[in-house]
Amino acid sequence: MTSISFKFSKTQPKPTDDSITVFAVANIDGNAKLQGNAAKHEALKNLKLKALGVSGAKEATSRIPVGSSTIGFIGIGAEITTPSAAREIGGAIGRSFNDQKTLILDLPIKDQEVLYALLEGIAIVQYQYNKYKSGEKKNPALKNVEVLGPLALTKAQLDKIKVLSATLDATRDLVNAPANDLYPSKFAEIVKSQGKIENVKIEIWDEKKLAKEKCHGILAVGQGSVRGPRLVKIEYRPAKAKAHLALVGKGITFDTGGISLKPATGILGMKYDMAGAATVGEAALAIAKLGLPIAVTAFMCIAENMPSGSATRPNDVITFRNGKSVEITNTDAEGRLVLADGLILASELKPDLIIDVATLTGAARVALGNRYTGLMGDDESVAFVQKAANTSGELVWHMPLPEELLELIKSDIADLMNSRVGNPSGGMLVGGLFLQEFVGLPKSKQKQAWAHLDFATAANNDLAPYGYTVKGATGSMIRTLVAVAEQLASKPKK
């Protein structure tokens, strides 16, 4: 993890051997045009940008020697006007020029919010996972970023960038870790070791405690593994909390599919199936580090889904803490079983909002491609989370919860089946409908606010890096959950 020092200056510093000054280039009528102070820079006035391969296309980067120093260029498209665009451009700068110790930015930024997003983008791409690589391990060299111009960020804004970038790195470390080194008990202990924060309390529930609390979904999924399941409960209780947010995360440290074994091509990458639990756990800790005036309870529902003589079988029936029974028709639809336990526990607390996060369905990738997270829930909660996602620049798409699809998972011998049989319709939606059945208190007339995030695609980027998104575990939805907490803390009580 790289910790960057930010500095704001109105005068151009003297370049050094380990620094690079970056200027903006816009794409004007198909031509690259220098922007801001770059257009007035004596050493740059006569440069033939096209001949030098300098482009104004958004996120295009290049560098050339000018005198004894090196100049960098970042394409901005037309101009940098929105936080989302600035964050993507910041990510491109941070990835392309982090081989230098000092980055000097001379860019036409006219808004503090846009400047914040740009610097956040630079910070959150300074990540490498090379724990298992032999030989020299190349980490980003970037230590200092100096911003030229009249704008500056506040200490609170800089502290937030530091906390969020560190949180994304911690989440990525967990999600990237191989399953032989990150199994349920170790996962739980790592998160607990991070919890020495004011007003934070962390409990780890083992098999005995899970049985006592009737968390039969987590137990059923984990019973086939020699490494037992866990639930991690994180509580952040600041004085004068203005609201209560509950988070629930799917934490399957490895998913073979159980008895319903996945094919060889489908099983690769299933170490990422605990990304939801890592996300809600680290988000709760980030909210606590930022000292936000909101209570948070996070439930990390952790198990390893393995086939064995003790594994749960297709057609087994389990009864949950809230009395609902489920016939297991597919042991590879295990995420919704562990989440059901977490949703029941969260509902009993009667929070202002419950959000669950999971790499739940392969159908999410089919429906939404590689970058979007599926968002489901009641209309008010969905709109609330959409606003937070827009603030953070993360991509979500509202998906429906059609009541007629619930018929696909009605069981002949239990209340529900965990997976539809012989009907592929709306796989992501059916997963959401199943979870909805475990939100709220039984027979209660008061509806529980709830949103479900299926980020089976966005949690891991197996393609090339882009914008502020790195390759591998992305840390997706951390910043959205923090933005949700900020919104709840400032929301007037009804």
Secondary structure, DSSP 4 states (H G I P E B T S, - for coil): -PPPEEEEESSPPPP-TTEEEEEEEEEETTEEEE-GGGGG-TTTTT--TTTTT---STT-EEEEEETTEEEEEEE-TT---SHHHHHHHHHHHHHHSTTSSEEEEE-----HHHHHHHHHHHHHT-----TT--S--------EEEEESS----HHHHHHHHHHHHHHHHHHHHHHS-TTT--HHHHHHHHHHT--STTEEEEEE-HHHHHHTT-HHHHHHHTTSSS--EEEEEEE--TT---EEEEEEEEEEEE--TTSPPPHHHHTTGGGGGHHHHHHHHHHHHHHHTT-SSEEEEEEEEEEE--STTSPPTT-EEE-TTS-EEE-S-TT--HHHHHHHHHHHHHHT--SEEEEEE---THHHHHHTTTPEEEEE-HHHHHHHHHHHHHHT--EEE----GGGGGGG--SSSSEESS-SS--TTHHHHHHHHHHTTSS-TT-SSPPPEEEEE-TTTTEE-S--BTTBPSEE--TTHHHHHHHHHHHHHSPP-
